[in-house]
Amino acid sequence: MGEAPALLVDDLQRSFEQGFDLKPSGFETTLLVGHKTYVIGGINDSTSSGVLIFNKLTGQWVIPTVLGTKPESLNGHSSVLLNEDRILIIKKDLKSNESVWFLEVDTQFVRDQNKKFGTEVVAWSKGVIGNVERPVVISGPSGVGKGTLINKLMKEFPTMFGFSVSHTTRAPREKEQNGVHYHFTKHIVMEEDIRSGKFLEHAAVHGNLYGTSIEAVDVVADAGKRCILDIDVQGARSVRASSLEAVFIFVRPPSFEELENRLRARGTETEEQIQKRLRNAKAEMEQGKSPGLFDHILVNDDIEVCYDQLKDILGISESMKTAPITASKVFDLPADLSLTKINEKIVINREADEQKVVLDLTSMKGGAPGRTRGLDMYAFDQ
């Protein structure tokens, strides 16, 4: 059971036993899924979760563990059940790029988390109109030229690519800005978010936690850019095991001897530091051969040749340098709307002017704890 005053559950239970309305005050929609009734709404309620569950088999109210990034408010919304595993919520009187949400109640992710937490779990996922290119995970040993390749890519195609901002529990250094250099957070908060499945990868370094959150990657995609993740092989393995659909690329040197020559040519590190990097590099090069981990292996013998190969893998060309970012279609969704489900399409009825908008879920993909993408929205043509 989630953290909430026991008094609320006691009051709800007494109300039910006395025959009062099933829908608690402050909540807005009620949906039956199997033997469970989900009551959704009112982020301002005292549970602060926005979700309550009534189990008809036990006759008990449950405050679930809520995962994912939830809406700031659910005041004013309509909902409809999809495929018995998630609930679609349309927030009213908002632009469509902020109004579509999914509450997952029996997806594979939720079932996995139920086992993990040993309690009732639901998970929020924000709906996004349109698709984005898959993120790019680039790994390789220190000194192999990953940074040079990424910098060339960012310089040549500045509107196409972006970096996610990592999280860390260490204190900010001079001139470092929260949300720009890192998302600075507390150790206990980041540990809880890791347990809740909000991080793609994480590592402990000198007593501090570092990691890449799903939200940080999604923010880049929301801006219409393709996210690049420059992480080590251990991090790549974690991302591969996550729900993120990415392109995994490993960059290796032509030989271990050449890598050592490049590290020494920098002239910026002590012999002890070089030896440590070489030990780590040897381990990473062995791990880079792991079956099924990387989709592509690039050998950086000549940086220009390697860069051209990278662009070929990513399917980008010269003509894309000035290509504008395509904005999502935006519709005004008034407060007086209702929903009708027709197969994999939701008809949003604007009752005031009898106009209709279709939310097409045919190409829906992704989901909690990240975004649900591939949605389409268009005017209904009768």
C-alpha positions in Angstrom: 0.0 0.0 0.0 1.3 3.5 -0.9 2.2 6.1 1.7 -1.1 7.8 2.8 -3.0 8.5 6.0 -4.7 5.3 7.1 -7.7 7.5 8.2 -8.6 8.0 4.5 -8.8 4.3 3.8 -10.8 3.8 7.0 -13.3 6.5 6.0 -13.7 5.0 2.5 -14.2 1.5 3.9 -16.9 2.7 6.3 -18.6 4.6 3.5 -18.8 1.5 1.4 -20.0 -0.7 4.3 -22.8 1.9 5.0 -23.9 1.8 1.4 -22.6 5.2 0.3 -21.5 6.1 -3.2 -18.4 4.1 -4.3 -16.8 7.3 -5.7 -14.9 9.2 -3.0 -15.2 13.0 -2.8 -12.5 14.8 -4.8 -12.1 12.0 -7.4 -13.5 12.3 -10.9 -13.8 9.1 -12.9 -14.5 5.4 -11.9 -13.6 2.5 -14.2 -14.1 -1.3 -13.6 -11.3 -3.5 -14.7 -12.0 -7.2 -13.9 -12.8 -7.3 -10.2 -11.1 -4.0 -9.4 -12.6 -0.5 -9.6 -10.1 2.3 -10.3 -11.0 5.7 -9.1 -9.0 8.4 -10.8 -8.6 12.1 -10.2 -8.0 14.9 -7.7 -4.2 15.1 -7.3 -5.2 17.5 -4.5 -6.6 14.6 -2.4 -4.9 13.6 0.8 -3.3 10.5 -0.8 -1.5 12.7 -3.4 -1.4 9.7 -5.7 -4.5 10.5 -7.8 -5.5 6.8 -7.9 -7.5 4.6 -5.5 -8.5 0.9 -6.1 -11.5 -0.9 -4.7 -11.1 -4.7 -4.8 -14.6 -6.3 -5.1 -13.3 -9.7 -4.1 -11.9 -8.6 -0.7 -14.2 -5.6 -0.2 -11.2 -3.4 0.6 -9.8 -0.1 -0.6 -6.2 0.0 -1.7 -3.9 2.9 -2.2 -1.4 1.6 -4.9 2.2 2.3 -5.4 2.2 4.8 -8.3 5.1 4.8 -10.7 6.1 7.0 -13.7 5.7 10.7 -14.0 2.1 11.6 -13.2 0.0 14.6 -14.4 0.4 17.7 -12.4 -3.4 17.8 -12.0 -6.3 15.7 -13.0 -9.0 18.3 -12.4 -11.3 18.0 -15.4 -10.7 14.8 -17.5 -12.5 11.9 -19.3 -11.3 8.3 -19.3 -11.8 5.1 -21.2 -10.5 1.5 -20.7 -8.1 0.2 -23.4 -7.5 -3.6 -23.8 -8.1 -4.3 -20.1 -4.5 -3.3 -19.3 -4.5 0.5 -19.4 -6.8 3.4 -19.0 -6.7 6.4 -21.4 -7.2 9.8 -19.8 -7.9 12.9 -21.8 -7.4 16.1 -19.7 -9.9 18.7 -20.7 -9.4 22.3 -21.7 -5.8 21.8 -22.7 -3.6 21.6 -25.8 -3.5 18.0 -27.1 0.3 17.8 -26.6 -0.2 18.0 -22.8 -3.6 16.3 -22.4 -3.2 12.6 -23.3 -2.1 10.3 -20.5 -2.2 6.5 -19.8 -2.6 4.8 -16.5 -1.2 1.3 -16.9 -3.0 -1.2 -14.6 -2.0 -4.6 -16.0 0.7 -4.2 -18.6 3.9 -6.4 -18.4 5.7 -3.5 -16.8 3.1 -3.2 -14.1 3.0 -7.0 -13.5 6.8 -7.0 -13.1 6.6 -4.2 -10.6 3.8 -5.9 -8.7 6.2 -8.8 -8.1 9.1 -6.5 -7.2 7.2 -4.4 -4.7 4.9 -7.1 -3.4 1.9 -4.7 -3.5 -0.6 -3.2 -5.9 1.1 -1.0 -8.6 -0.1 1.3 -11.3 2.0 3.4 -13.6 1.6 6.7 -15.5 2.8 7.3 -19.0 2.4 10.5 -20.9 1.0 10.2 -24.4 2.9 11.9 -27.2 1.5 12.7 -30.7 3.9 11.5 -33.4 7.1 9.5 -33.5 10.8 10.2 -33.0 13.9 8.4 -34.1 15.3 5.9 -31.7 17.9 7.2 -29.2 21.6 6.4 -30.0 23.8 4.6 -27.4 27.5 5.0 -28.1 30.0 3.1 -26.1 33.7 2.4 -26.3 37.0 2.6 -24.3 38.5 5.9 -23.3 40.6 7.4 -26.0 38.8 5.6 -28.9 37.4 8.8 -30.3 33.7 8.7 -29.2 33.7 12.3 -28.1 35.2 13.4 -31.4 32.5 11.5 -33.4 29.7 12.8 -31.2 31.0 16.4 -31.5 31.2 16.2 -35.3 27.6 14.9 -35.4 26.3 17.6 -33.1 28.1 20.3 -35.1 27.0 19.2 -38.5 23.4 18.4 -37.5 22.6 20.8 -34.6 18.8 20.6 -34.9 18.7 16.8 -35.0 20.5 15.6 -31.9 20.6 16.4 -28.2 22.0 15.1 -25.0 20.1 13.9 -22.0 21.0 15.6 -18.7 22.3 13.0 -16.2 21.4 12.9 -12.5 23.9 12.9 -9.7 23.9 12.9 -5.9 27.2 14.9 -5.6 27.1 18.6 -4.7 27.3 21.1 -7.6 30.7 22.5 -8.4 31.4 26.1 -9.1 29.3 27.5 -12.0 27.5 24.2 -12.5 23.7 24.8 -13.0 21.0 22.4 -12.0 19.2 21.0 -15.0 22.0 22.1 -17.3 25.2 20.3 -16.3 23.4 17.7 -14.1 20.1 17.2 -12.3 21.4 17.4 -8.7 19.4 15.4 -6.3 19.5 13.8 -2.9 20.8 10.3 -2.4 17.6 9.0 -0.8 15.5 10.4 -3.6 17.6 8.9 -6.4 17.7 5.5 -4.7 13.9 5.5 -4.5 13.6 6.5 -8.2 16.0 3.7 -9.1 13.9 1.2 -7.2 10.8 2.6 -9.0 12.2 1.9 -12.4 12.7 5.5 -13.4 16.4 5.1 -14.4 17.8 3.5 -17.5 21.2 3.1 -16.0 23.1 4.1 -12.9 26.4 3.6 -11.1 28.0 4.4 -7.8 31.2 6.4 -8.1 33.2 7.5 -5.0 30.2 7.3 -2.8 27.9 9.2 -5.2 25.2 8.0 -7.6 25.2 8.9 -11.3 22.6 7.9 -13.8 20.4 8.5 -16.8 16.7 8.7 -16.2 14.0 7.8 -18.7 12.5 11.2 -18.2 15.8 12.9 -19.2 15.8 11.0 -22.5 12.1 11.6 -23.1 12.6 15.4 -22.7 15.1 15.4 -25.6 12.6 13.5 -27.7 9.8 15.9 -26.7 11.9 18.7 -28.2 11.9 16.9 -31.5 15.5 15.7 -31.2 17.2 12.4 -31.3 18.9 11.6 -27.9 22.6 10.6 -27.8 23.8 8.6 -24.8 27.6 8.4 -24.3 27.9 5.7 -21.7 30.2 2.8 -20.7 29.5 -0.9 -21.6 27.9 -1.5 -18.2 25.5 1.3 -18.7 24.7 0.1 -22.2 23.9 -3.3 -20.9 21.4 -1.7 -18.4 19.8 0.3 -21.2 19.6 -2.8 -23.4 17.7 -4.5 -20.6 15.3 -1.6 -20.2 12.2 -0.7 -22.1 14.0 1.9 -24.2 14.3 1.1 -27.9 17.7 2.4 -29.0 20.4 1.9 -31.5 23.5 0.5 -29.8 26.9 1.3 -31.3 30.3 0.2 -30.0 33.5 2.1 -31.2 36.7 0.2 -30.9 40.3 1.1 -31.9 42.2 -0.8 -34.7 44.4 -2.4 -32.0 45.0 -2.2 -28.3 48.5 -0.8 -29.0 47.0 2.0 -31.1 44.7 2.9 -28.2 47.6 3.1 -25.8 49.5 5.4 -28.2 46.5 7.7 -28.4 46.2 7.9 -24.6 49.9 8.7 -24.2 49.8 11.3 -27.0 47.3 13.3 -25.0 50.0 14.2 -22.5 47.4 15.1 -19.9 47.6 12.1 -17.5 50.0 10.4 -15.1 51.4 6.9 -15.8 49.1 5.6 -13.1 46.1 7.1 -14.7 47.0 5.8 -18.1 47.5 2.3 -16.7 44.0 2.4 -15.1 42.4 3.6 -18.3 44.2 0.8 -20.2 42.9 -1.8 -17.8 39.4 -0.5 -18.1 39.7 -0.3 -21.9 40.8 -3.9 -22.1 37.8 -5.0 -20.1 35.4 -2.9 -22.1 36.7 -4.2 -25.4 36.1 -7.7 -24.2 32.6 -6.8 -23.0 31.9 -5.1 -26.3 32.0 -8.5 -28.0 29.0 -9.7 -25.9 26.4 -11.3 -28.3 23.3 -9.2 -28.7 24.5 -6.2 -26.8 25.6 -3.9 -29.7 23.9 -3.5 -33.1 26.9 -2.1 -34.8 30.7 -2.2 -34.3 32.8 0.7 -35.7 36.6 0.5 -35.9 38.0 4.0 -35.6 41.2 3.7 -37.7 40.5 6.9 -39.7 38.1 9.4 -38.0 36.6 10.7 -41.2 35.9 7.2 -42.5 34.5 6.2 -39.1 32.3 9.3 -39.0 30.8 8.5 -42.5 30.1 5.0 -41.3 28.3 6.4 -38.3 26.1 8.6 -40.4 25.2 5.7 -42.7 24.2 3.7 -39.6 22.0 6.5 -38.4 20.5 7.1 -41.9 21.4 10.8 -42.1 22.7 12.8 -45.1 23.8 16.3 -46.1 20.2 17.3 -47.0 19.2 16.9 -43.3 21.4 19.7 -42.0 18.8 22.4 -42.3 15.7 20.2 -42.1 13.1 21.9 -39.8 11.9 20.1 -36.7 8.4 18.9 -37.4 6.0 20.2 -34.7 3.3 17.9 -33.4 -0.3 18.7 -34.5 -2.1 20.6 -31.7 -5.8 20.7 -31.1 -7.7 22.6 -28.5 -9.6 20.2 -26.3 -12.5 22.0 -24.5 -13.9 21.2 -21.1 -17.1 19.8 -22.6 -15.9 16.6 -24.3 -16.8 13.0 -24.2 -14.9 9.9 -25.5 -16.1 7.1 -27.8 -13.9 4.0 -28.4 -14.0 2.5 -31.9 -11.4 -0.4 -32.2 -8.0 1.3 -31.8 -9.3 4.8 -32.3 -10.8 7.2 -29.8 -13.4 9.8 -31.0 -13.2 12.9 -28.9 -16.6 14.6 -29.1 -16.6 18.4 -28.7 -20.1 18.8 -27.4 -20.4 22.6 -27.7 -19.8 22.7 -31.5 -20.5 19.0 -32.3 -17.0 18.8 -33.9 -15.0 15.6 -33.4 -11.3 14.8 -33.1 -9.8 11.3 -33.6 -7.0 10.0 -31.4 -5.5 7.1 -33.4 -3.7 4.5 -31.2 -3.0 2.1 -34.1 0.8 2.8 -34.0 1.0 3.2 -30.2 4.3 2.1 -28.7 6.4 2.6 -25.6 4.8 3.1 -22.3 5.5 3.3 -18.6 7.8 4.3 -17.0 8.5 6.4 -20.1 6.3 8.0 -22.8 3.7 6.4 -24.9 4.5 7.5 -28.5 3.3 6.9 -32.0 -0.1 8.5 -31.4 -1.9 10.4 -34.1 -4.6 13.1 -33.8 -6.7 14.5 -36.6 -10.1 16.1 -37.3 -12.9 13.6 -37.8 -14.1 13.3 -41.4 -17.6 12.0 -41.5 
